[in-house]
Amino acid sequence: MDIQFIRRLAELLEKSAIDEIEVVEGDSKVRITRHTAPAHPAPAITYAQPAPVMTTTPTIVGAAPPAAAAVETPPQGYMIKSPMVGTFYRASSPESAPFVEEGSMVKAG
């Protein structure tokens, strides 16, 4: 395939509503993809924690002040927000070993 053909494909992609095009000619193969923001992005999923219940007790003049309410501590670790819902694959196939075991230390990359 020549570069002019590939350029024409890219122009076609720009002018149309097509997001991806793939052409195969013999041993040659070219795929051009346009990554655009989705028209309706997936909503962020948040998990609401119930609000702590505050109870009030009658105040008696001259009595000691009530004990301070317990303060909730934020969860430990990192919060991972996913832009979309998907399927989690623990291994590449049912017969394969898992990619990582629970509790394993992992590094980026």
Beta strands, then each sheet from edge to edge (+ up, - down):
strand 1: 20-25
strand 2: 28-33
sheet 1: 1+ 2-
end
